[in-house]
Amino acid sequence: MMLDVCIIGAGICGSFLAYDLSHYKGSFAVVEKEHDVAGGVTMANSAIIHAGYDPKDHTLKAQLNVEGAKAYEAIAQRVHAHYQKIGAYVIASEESQIAQLKELQQRGNKRGVRCELVSGEELKQAEPHVCEAALMALYVPDTAIIEPWEMALRLMECAVLNGVDLYLEEEVIGIMHKRDYYEVKTSKQTLCAKRIINAAGLGAERIGKLCDGASPFHMEIKRGQYYVLSHHARDFVHHILYPLPSDKGKGVLCVPTIHGNILLGPDAQILSEEDTSTTSQGLARVREQLTQLVKEVPYGEVIRSYSGCRPCGNDNDFYIEESAIHPGIYHLGCIDSPGLASAPAISRYVLEAMHISSWERKEEWIENESVIRCDEMEDDARKALIQADPTYGHIICRCEAISEGEILAALRRPIPPRSIKEVKKRVRCGMGKCQGGFCEVEVAKLLARESRLPLHEICYDGAGSELGEEAKG
Ligand SMILES: Cc1cc2nc3c(=O)[nH]c(=O)nc-3n(C[C@H](O)[C@H](O)[C@H](O)COP(=O)(O)OP(=O)(O)OC[C@H]3O[C@@H](n4cnc5c(N)ncnc54)[C@H](O)[C@@H]3O)c2cc1C
């Protein structure tokens, strides 16, 4: 079959592209080397929908961040993903920083991003844990948070429901130019496509080389490390707190998450290759830089650390271009922050370059089902649910209060979880204080029962991570 478009990569960009394309008649596929959607940069970041005051004027980042951020709320609602506009403060702690704060305000206002200056006193009233030195802040009420992997999954679910083929665990290893189409060679098959979108995140430069011989852009890997505080620390901060941005990036932040945790980070460290481990030096940098932002950090509530790698480059701007050598191949390179916030607009930008407005739209389009989240229900509604289906009363993850019913419902969705980590990603089992110490084995048993596999064949995170011999005992 000849594909109209083959998307390489199922991160947030690939998911928005697949979702948008699924509204049109045609044949579309997404090829992803990992065993799940959002396994790359989209899995490990600050999860902020930045409002768009920060990127430099006349950059793609400035344009697409503002447009993307404005589009998010409606899309999140449509696909049943979390989105919370919690607002942010950008904090100046020295007199010399106030001019920069005012410059950011002007830049934001010019772009239609609501932002206002507030005094140190007002800031401290709203956020009692900001550091004593805080003098003034820029309040940006439209800054929001999401759960990035959830957003990508919900978008991709819609795409799959509407006919997009999703090939997981297939790495693109070759691209051949034929007379008027391309052959995309993966680790499992060869696909033929009229157009290719290279949305491969950290792998985009490699795909660039496969397409064009030499990649038209170069990327640098910049790792950022974080602490995660348990939701017992949820009152530590209520807004996103940013220091003033610098040429090095947005700095170390405090970020409340959708489910009441607090993220502290990220630092910034250039690496020669992708490596998402955490290091004591990186986490020490986070602690050190936080002293300039907040006080009395409840480090006793740290439940884990993680890191993500930013694909940086192109003079700190996104590189989004059609190949100069091979028409119909579109490269998304250097999609670092604010790539998440910009993703809806990145997708529209690429599809407009493909003249999508002249394509025929589908008359019918299937919505994905809403998600039952017991912890977000009123007591009476939850009781009625449990009466109708007692599996919703059987708690599997005690830290996050996740029931068997919620896991079973996740298993019935269009992109079902196949491993313990994929269940964790979808329903939060194991994201609490015990970090899966108690519930992982219960999740594994459920996966084994529902997939009719022996317990020892259940994977923690993709092929090669089977529970193995110990589970036999
Ligand atoms: C520390 C950190 C903090 C950040 N914070 C924010 C933030 O708060 N707000 C914000 O807006 N942005 C933020 N970002 C940036 C944002 O996370 C990224 O811009 C965004 O997730 C990139 O999405 P993507 O789809 O381009 O890439 P990815 O999510 O990496 O998706 C690309 C996919 O392509 C797949 N792939 C790669 N090579 C191949 C191949 N050969 N064959 C098949 N598949 C392949 C990968 O497995 C991956 O799943 C942050 C990034 C980092 C690292």
Ligand as a Chemical Component Dictionary entry (heavy atoms), coordinates in Angstrom:
data_LIG
# 
_chem_comp.id                   LIG 
_chem_comp.type                 NON-POLYMER 
_chem_comp.pdbx_formal_charge   0 
_chem_comp.three_letter_code    LIG 
# 
loop_
_chem_comp_atom.comp_id 
_chem_comp_atom.atom_id 
_chem_comp_atom.alt_atom_id 
_chem_comp_atom.type_symbol 
_chem_comp_atom.charge 
_chem_comp_atom.model_Cartn_x 
_chem_comp_atom.model_Cartn_y 
_chem_comp_atom.model_Cartn_z 
_chem_comp_atom.pdbx_ordinal 
LIG C1  C1  C 0 14.563 18.366 30.613 1  
LIG C2  C2  C 0 13.528 18.838 29.629 2  
LIG C3  C3  C 0 12.530 19.720 30.013 3  
LIG C4  C4  C 0 11.598 20.170 29.097 4  
LIG N1  N1  N 0 10.529 20.920 29.534 5  
LIG C5  C5  C 0 9.610  21.342 28.638 6  
LIG C6  C6  C 0 8.476  22.062 29.076 7  
LIG O1  O1  O 0 8.219  22.215 30.257 8  
LIG N2  N2  N 0 7.649  22.567 28.130 9  
LIG C7  C7  C 0 7.881  22.396 26.803 10 
LIG O2  O2  O 0 7.133  22.943 26.005 11 
LIG N3  N3  N 0 8.897  21.640 26.366 12 
LIG C8  C8  C 0 9.752  21.090 27.258 13 
LIG N4  N4  N 0 10.774 20.306 26.845 14 
LIG C9  C9  C 0 10.876 19.975 25.428 15 
LIG C10 C10 C 0 9.870  18.891 25.038 16 
LIG O3  O3  O 0 9.856  17.839 25.971 17 
LIG C11 C11 C 0 10.247 18.372 23.662 18 
LIG O4  O4  O 0 10.376 19.463 22.799 19 
LIG C12 C12 C 0 9.195  17.441 23.098 20 
LIG O5  O5  O 0 8.834  16.439 24.014 21 
LIG C13 C13 C 0 9.764  16.809 21.827 22 
LIG O6  O6  O 0 8.801  15.936 21.306 23 
LIG P1  P1  P 0 9.108  15.148 19.991 24 
LIG O7  O7  O 0 7.862  14.462 19.600 25 
LIG O8  O8  O 0 9.755  16.042 19.013 26 
LIG O9  O9  O 0 10.264 14.109 20.409 27 
LIG P2  P2  P 0 10.155 12.722 21.199 28 
LIG O10 O10 O 0 9.167  12.765 22.276 29 
LIG O11 O11 O 0 11.533 12.309 21.556 30 
LIG O12 O12 O 0 9.583  11.734 20.097 31 
LIG C14 C14 C 0 10.388 11.258 19.054 32 
LIG C15 C15 C 0 10.167 9.770  18.926 33 
LIG O13 O13 O 0 10.889 9.300  17.800 34 
LIG C16 C16 C 0 11.334 8.002  18.083 35 
LIG N5  N5  N 0 12.434 7.686  17.175 36 
LIG C17 C17 C 0 13.687 8.197  17.171 37 
LIG N6  N6  N 0 14.419 7.647  16.188 38 
LIG C18 C18 C 0 13.598 6.760  15.557 39 
LIG C19 C19 C 0 13.781 5.865  14.463 40 
LIG N7  N7  N 0 14.954 5.761  13.831 41 
LIG N8  N8  N 0 12.735 5.075  14.090 42 
LIG C20 C20 C 0 11.534 5.172  14.729 43 
LIG N9  N9  N 0 11.324 5.991  15.782 44 
LIG C21 C21 C 0 12.343 6.780  16.182 45 
LIG C22 C22 C 0 11.752 8.089  19.537 46 
LIG O14 O14 O 0 11.771 6.816  20.137 47 
LIG C23 C23 C 0 10.694 8.992  20.125 48 
LIG O15 O15 O 0 9.637  8.277  20.714 49 
LIG C24 C24 C 0 11.690 19.777 27.753 50 
LIG C25 C25 C 0 12.666 18.860 27.366 51 
LIG C26 C26 C 0 13.553 18.359 28.304 52 
LIG C27 C27 C 0 14.526 17.305 27.917 53 
# 
loop_
_chem_comp_bond.comp_id 
_chem_comp_bond.atom_id_1 
_chem_comp_bond.atom_id_2 
_chem_comp_bond.value_order 
_chem_comp_bond.pdbx_ordinal 
LIG C1  C2  SING 1  
LIG C2  C3  SING 2  
LIG C2  C26 DOUB 3  
LIG C3  C4  DOUB 4  
LIG C4  N1  SING 5  
LIG C4  C24 SING 6  
LIG N1  C5  DOUB 7  
LIG C5  C6  SING 8  
LIG C5  C8  SING 9  
LIG C6  O1  DOUB 10 
LIG C6  N2  SING 11 
LIG N2  C7  SING 12 
LIG C7  O2  DOUB 13 
LIG C7  N3  SING 14 
LIG N3  C8  DOUB 15 
LIG C8  N4  SING 16 
LIG N4  C9  SING 17 
LIG N4  C24 SING 18 
LIG C9  C10 SING 19 
LIG C10 O3  SING 20 
LIG C10 C11 SING 21 
LIG C11 O4  SING 22 
LIG C11 C12 SING 23 
LIG C12 O5  SING 24 
LIG C12 C13 SING 25 
LIG C13 O6  SING 26 
LIG O6  P1  SING 27 
LIG P1  O7  DOUB 28 
LIG P1  O8  SING 29 
LIG P1  O9  SING 30 
LIG O9  P2  SING 31 
LIG P2  O10 DOUB 32 
LIG P2  O11 SING 33 
LIG P2  O12 SING 34 
LIG O12 C14 SING 35 
LIG C14 C15 SING 36 
LIG C15 O13 SING 37 
LIG C15 C23 SING 38 
LIG O13 C16 SING 39 
LIG C16 N5  SING 40 
LIG C16 C22 SING 41 
LIG N5  C17 SING 42 
LIG N5  C21 SING 43 
LIG C17 N6  DOUB 44 
LIG N6  C18 SING 45 
LIG C18 C19 SING 46 
LIG C18 C21 DOUB 47 
LIG C19 N7  SING 48 
LIG C19 N8  DOUB 49 
LIG N8  C20 SING 50 
LIG C20 N9  DOUB 51 
LIG N9  C21 SING 52 
LIG C22 O14 SING 53 
LIG C22 C23 SING 54 
LIG C23 O15 SING 55 
LIG C24 C25 DOUB 56 
LIG C25 C26 SING 57 
LIG C26 C27 SING 58 
# 
